[in-house]
Structure formats: structure tokens, C-alpha cells
Amino acid sequence: MTELPAVTLADIEAAAGRLAGQVLDTPCVESKTLSQLIGARIFLKFENLQFTASFKERGALNKLLALVDSGQAAAGVIAASAGNHAQGVAHHAQRLGLRAVIVMPLHTPTVKVERTRGFGAEVVLHGDSFDDAREHALALAAQQGLAFVHPFDDPLVIAGQGTIGLEMLRAQPTLDQLVVAVGGGGLLSGIATAVRALKPSVELIGVQTVQFPAMVNAVKGTHHPQGSSTIAEGIAVGKPGLITRRIIAELVDDLVLVDEGDIEQAIVMLLEIEKTLVEGAGAAGLAALLKDPARFAGRNVGLVLCGGNIDPMLLSSIIGRGMVRAGRLARIRVGARDNPGVLTRITAVVAQAGANIDEVHHQRAFSALPVQNVEVELVLQTRNLAHVREVVAQLNLAGFDAQAY
């Protein structure tokens, strides 16, 4: 069996030297409000502020610079990715004057394809999955003499991602917990390598979505089933890296799973509290804190907001669902006698209760109520769950049959 290459603190420090001035040393600052809500000091590393809105360009650029130095990038580079890695490789290849080919699955959203082309890359659409795209990319690399840039299972890529760990400890030396999203494992294994060397006492926790628990299964020996989709598409990896798996097994204290709802809530909280936009993977760390705040109570916790590339339509749906969970958007069904003026009376009660009407649906035919009755469905803007209950109570006191659902 071939021995896997190692990644060391020296590799990460060398990467930091290469990347200096070419990627942002992003802010790592405390969120006072999140700290109060969780009961811990929460420090956010804003990697969503990178030019491509993701940490991925660190590892990509470190690999590209090493390929240029060694003369291996003369014919160009190639990568397989449907997201942030594609943009990181394409952007920095363009900066360095390198030909870049990106293989993406056939059903990659058009916005991602066009964004990657906008960075000057040649996009090849192939296959139904990332694995199909990767195999085709490797074949093209062999045919055309292109250097393959792996999204996570490469020592130079891992070292590039590890520079985040250096920056976080330099900015916030009191950190004693780091919570990091895991897909293929490049980010967590790089950070773990840096942090274990510099401050071994820090507790390192990786986070995966329940829909894609591949690293959890590989390291813990569990058999959680894999889903087919997730809002955290940046960590939707079905097969973790070999190098990253070994590093995580050796250096990381624990791996946890979070639900889709936890991630949605975290996205909305970061948008509302921090006024910062993250994608699903970028919110995974906060989702873990929201799911089990007692585990982090009283600690100095670092979170990496690893990316901010999210589809606007998906974001709209997440915000709407978040408003429903918080009781700030409510749906109420009201039954009443179908008399003239009944809708006016219902809306007057709602107004007196302090709610604002978003939508009204007045049902006669599609109702199980007696034929003399009418069913009115209201979508309301409300303050919180208690306010929803108050609106329902006021409608019932006014003689209507109201319920939230």
C-alpha cells in the first residue's frame, strides 16, 4: 500500500508565504449577539469575503503557484467541481496567465457555469455526478498534459486551507474550540494540522450534514445513510479524501451531524444578526452550536464562515421558512358564516391584534365546512409565536373558528 503524503506546519507556513497579498487575511472577530444567545464567546472567520466568496481559493492558489514553480502547469490546469473550487481555480489561473479547464456535471446550475466562465475558464459539462466529472477530468488531464487540481485530497491544497488556522490563532489566541464544516475534509484537515502544532489544547470539531455523513462514517465506523441533496452543497461529498480522512482521524476530537433545519436557521441568523450572507456549508458550524449549545457554553469558539455563494431563489425560500419557524410569518385558517361583510370583520380583528396581512384566500368550493359557511386563509406578518397565538385567540373571541397551521 502506498504511503500517504504528510502535511506539516512548515507546509502551511510556506503556503502562507505564497498566498500573502494574493488572498485576503479575512477578519476573525467576536459576534457579541451570537455569544449572548449561545452562552459562549463566538468568533467568526469571514471567509465569505474572499474575492470568489469562499476559502477554496487558498488551496487552489497554493497548488497553482507550486505547479508554476515546478514547471508542471505549462499546458494548463484542470479541475472537477460544480462550485467554489471551480471558481477558485479559474480565478487564480486567469491571474497567473494559465489555461484552465473545469469539468462540471451536466446539471450544474447555469449561474455557476457562467460565473466560472466569467473567470476565463473553459467549462466542459460531463456526467450526472461529481464522480463522473472527476473521472472525465482525469482522462482529459492525461490526454492534454494538464495538471489536475484536486478540490481537497492534495497536500498543497490542504496546506493552503490550513492558513486559516494560522490566521485565526494569530487574531484570537484565546480560542479553545474550533468548529469547522466538513465535506471532503480539506478545510478541517488543514486547520487541524496548523492548530495542533501551535495550540494542542484546542478542541477541534468537524460538522457534516445528516444528508452527507461520509467523513463521520469513515472515521467513526458508523453507517448513517446518505441522502440525495442538501442545502449545504459545498459539503455534499459522497467519498472523503484518503489524506484528509487520515489527518482528521488523527487530529480531530469529534465529528457531529446537523439537520437541514439547523443549517437553515443558522443562515437566517447570520443574515439577520451579522448582516452577512453565507451558503449552507458556511452556516454548518453555527448550526452545530444551535443544536447543542450546552457543549460550547463558556468556551471561546471559532467558526469559519467558509463560503457565501448561495442561489438567490434558495435563499428566498430559506428566509421565508425561517420567518415561519420564528413566528414572524403565520398562516391562519378562519371559518365563518358566509354573510356580507364577514371578510371586513375578520381583517378588522387581525388589524386590532397588531398583525399585518400578506395574503388572503377566500374559499367556498374547496372547503369541508357547511355550504352556508366560508373558509378564509390568511398569511400574516406577526412578531413572534406568542403573537400568533394572540391573533388566533382574538379571532375566536370575536366568534370565528380560527386556528394556526
BELPE-V799341 format. One record per backbone hydrogen bond with DSSP energy under -1.0 kcal/mol. CO is the residue of the C=O (numbers start at 1). NH is the residue of the N-H. E is the energy in kcal/mol with one decimal. If there is no record, write none. Layout:
BEGIN
co=CO nh=NH e=E
co=CO nh=NH e=E
END
This chain:
BEGIN
co=8 nh=12 e=-1.8
co=9 nh=13 e=-2.7
co=10 nh=14 e=-2.2
co=11 nh=15 e=-2.1
co=12 nh=16 e=-2.4
co=13 nh=17 e=-1.7
co=14 nh=18 e=-2.0
co=15 nh=19 e=-2.6
co=16 nh=20 e=-1.2
co=19 nh=22 e=-2.9
co=19 nh=23 e=-1.4
co=24 nh=26 e=-1.3
co=27 nh=46 e=-2.2
co=29 nh=44 e=-3.1
co=31 nh=35 e=-2.3
co=32 nh=36 e=-2.0
co=33 nh=37 e=-2.2
co=34 nh=38 e=-2.6
co=35 nh=39 e=-2.3
co=35 nh=40 e=-1.2
co=39 nh=298 e=-2.8
co=41 nh=301 e=-2.9
co=42 nh=31 e=-2.9
co=43 nh=303 e=-3.0
co=44 nh=29 e=-1.7
co=45 nh=47 e=-1.9
co=45 nh=305 e=-2.6
co=46 nh=49 e=-1.4
co=47 nh=50 e=-1.6
co=50 nh=53 e=-2.0
co=53 nh=308 e=-2.7
co=55 nh=58 e=-2.5
co=56 nh=60 e=-2.0
co=57 nh=61 e=-2.3
co=58 nh=62 e=-2.4
co=59 nh=63 e=-2.2
co=60 nh=64 e=-2.5
co=61 nh=65 e=-2.9
co=62 nh=66 e=-1.8
co=63 nh=67 e=-2.3
co=64 nh=68 e=-2.5
co=65 nh=69 e=-2.4
co=66 nh=70 e=-1.8
co=67 nh=72 e=-2.0
co=68 nh=71 e=-1.0
co=76 nh=147 e=-2.3
co=77 nh=101 e=-2.3
co=78 nh=149 e=-2.7
co=79 nh=103 e=-2.9
co=83 nh=87 e=-1.5
co=84 nh=88 e=-2.4
co=85 nh=89 e=-2.7
co=86 nh=90 e=-2.6
co=87 nh=91 e=-2.7
co=88 nh=92 e=-1.9
co=89 nh=93 e=-2.3
co=90 nh=94 e=-2.1
co=91 nh=95 e=-1.9
co=92 nh=96 e=-2.0
co=93 nh=98 e=-3.1
co=99 nh=77 e=-2.7
co=100 nh=122 e=-2.9
co=101 nh=79 e=-2.0
co=102 nh=124 e=-2.8
co=103 nh=81 e=-1.8
co=104 nh=126 e=-2.8
co=105 nh=108 e=-1.8
co=109 nh=113 e=-1.7
co=110 nh=114 e=-2.9
co=111 nh=115 e=-1.9
co=112 nh=116 e=-2.1
co=113 nh=117 e=-2.4
co=114 nh=118 e=-2.1
co=116 nh=121 e=-1.3
co=117 nh=120 e=-2.3
co=122 nh=102 e=-2.9
co=124 nh=104 e=-2.9
co=127 nh=106 e=-3.4
co=129 nh=133 e=-2.1
co=130 nh=134 e=-2.9
co=131 nh=135 e=-2.3
co=132 nh=136 e=-2.0
co=133 nh=137 e=-2.4
co=134 nh=138 e=-2.5
co=135 nh=139 e=-1.9
co=136 nh=140 e=-2.6
co=137 nh=141 e=-2.5
co=138 nh=142 e=-2.0
co=139 nh=143 e=-2.2
co=140 nh=144 e=-2.7
co=141 nh=145 e=-1.2
co=141 nh=146 e=-1.1
co=147 nh=78 e=-2.5
co=152 nh=154 e=-1.6
co=154 nh=158 e=-2.9
co=155 nh=159 e=-2.4
co=156 nh=160 e=-1.9
co=157 nh=161 e=-2.2
co=158 nh=162 e=-2.0
co=160 nh=163 e=-1.0
co=161 nh=164 e=-1.7
co=162 nh=166 e=-1.2
co=163 nh=167 e=-2.1
co=164 nh=168 e=-2.4
co=165 nh=169 e=-2.1
co=166 nh=170 e=-1.9
co=167 nh=171 e=-2.4
co=168 nh=172 e=-2.8
co=172 nh=175 e=-1.7
co=176 nh=203 e=-2.5
co=177 nh=302 e=-2.9
co=178 nh=205 e=-2.7
co=180 nh=207 e=-2.2
co=184 nh=241 e=-1.6
co=185 nh=189 e=-2.4
co=186 nh=190 e=-1.8
co=187 nh=191 e=-2.5
co=188 nh=192 e=-2.8
co=189 nh=193 e=-1.9
co=190 nh=194 e=-1.9
co=191 nh=195 e=-2.9
co=192 nh=196 e=-2.5
co=193 nh=197 e=-1.1
co=194 nh=198 e=-1.8
co=195 nh=199 e=-3.4
co=199 nh=202 e=-1.8
co=203 nh=178 e=-2.7
co=204 nh=253 e=-1.2
co=204 nh=254 e=-1.6
co=205 nh=180 e=-2.6
co=206 nh=256 e=-2.7
co=207 nh=182 e=-2.8
co=208 nh=258 e=-2.1
co=209 nh=212 e=-1.4
co=211 nh=227 e=-3.3
co=213 nh=217 e=-2.7
co=214 nh=218 e=-2.5
co=215 nh=219 e=-2.7
co=216 nh=220 e=-2.7
co=217 nh=221 e=-1.5
co=232 nh=235 e=-1.9
co=233 nh=236 e=-1.4
co=235 nh=237 e=-1.7
co=241 nh=245 e=-1.6
co=242 nh=246 e=-1.8
co=243 nh=247 e=-2.2
co=244 nh=248 e=-2.8
co=245 nh=249 e=-2.5
co=246 nh=250 e=-1.7
co=247 nh=251 e=-2.7
co=248 nh=252 e=-2.1
co=254 nh=206 e=-2.7
co=256 nh=208 e=-2.6
co=258 nh=210 e=-2.3
co=259 nh=263 e=-1.6
co=260 nh=264 e=-2.5
co=261 nh=265 e=-2.4
co=262 nh=266 e=-2.0
co=263 nh=267 e=-2.4
co=264 nh=268 e=-2.1
co=265 nh=269 e=-2.4
co=266 nh=270 e=-2.4
co=267 nh=271 e=-2.0
co=268 nh=272 e=-2.7
co=269 nh=273 e=-3.4
co=270 nh=276 e=-1.9
co=279 nh=283 e=-1.0
co=281 nh=284 e=-1.1
co=283 nh=287 e=-2.2
co=284 nh=288 e=-1.7
co=285 nh=289 e=-1.4
co=286 nh=290 e=-2.5
co=287 nh=291 e=-1.9
co=288 nh=292 e=-1.6
co=292 nh=295 e=-1.2
co=293 nh=296 e=-1.2
co=296 nh=299 e=-2.0
co=299 nh=41 e=-2.5
co=300 nh=176 e=-2.4
co=300 nh=177 e=-1.7
co=301 nh=43 e=-3.3
co=302 nh=179 e=-2.7
co=303 nh=45 e=-2.8
co=304 nh=306 e=-1.7
co=306 nh=55 e=-2.1
co=307 nh=279 e=-2.1
co=311 nh=315 e=-2.6
co=312 nh=316 e=-2.3
co=313 nh=317 e=-1.9
co=314 nh=318 e=-2.4
co=315 nh=319 e=-2.7
co=316 nh=320 e=-2.2
co=317 nh=321 e=-2.5
co=318 nh=322 e=-2.3
co=319 nh=323 e=-2.3
co=320 nh=324 e=-1.7
co=321 nh=325 e=-2.3
co=322 nh=326 e=-1.9
co=323 nh=328 e=-2.9
co=323 nh=329 e=-1.2
co=324 nh=327 e=-1.4
co=328 nh=382 e=-1.2
co=330 nh=380 e=-3.3
co=331 nh=405 e=-2.2
co=332 nh=378 e=-3.2
co=333 nh=403 e=-1.8
co=334 nh=376 e=-3.3
co=335 nh=401 e=-2.2
co=336 nh=374 e=-3.2
co=337 nh=339 e=-2.1
co=339 nh=342 e=-1.8
co=341 nh=345 e=-2.0
co=342 nh=346 e=-2.3
co=343 nh=347 e=-2.4
co=344 nh=348 e=-1.9
co=345 nh=349 e=-1.9
co=346 nh=350 e=-2.1
co=347 nh=351 e=-2.4
co=348 nh=352 e=-2.4
co=349 nh=353 e=-1.7
co=350 nh=355 e=-2.0
co=351 nh=354 e=-1.4
co=356 nh=381 e=-3.5
co=359 nh=379 e=-2.2
co=361 nh=377 e=-3.1
co=363 nh=375 e=-2.3
co=365 nh=367 e=-1.4
co=370 nh=373 e=-2.3
co=372 nh=338 e=-2.9
co=374 nh=336 e=-2.2
co=375 nh=363 e=-3.5
co=376 nh=334 e=-3.0
co=377 nh=361 e=-2.5
co=378 nh=332 e=-2.8
co=379 nh=358 e=-3.4
co=379 nh=359 e=-1.6
co=380 nh=330 e=-2.6
co=381 nh=356 e=-2.1
co=384 nh=388 e=-1.7
co=385 nh=389 e=-2.0
co=386 nh=390 e=-1.9
co=387 nh=391 e=-2.3
co=388 nh=392 e=-2.2
co=389 nh=393 e=-2.3
co=390 nh=394 e=-2.3
co=391 nh=395 e=-2.1
co=392 nh=396 e=-2.2
co=393 nh=397 e=-2.5
co=394 nh=398 e=-1.4
co=395 nh=400 e=-2.2
co=396 nh=399 e=-1.6
co=401 nh=335 e=-2.6
co=403 nh=333 e=-2.8
END
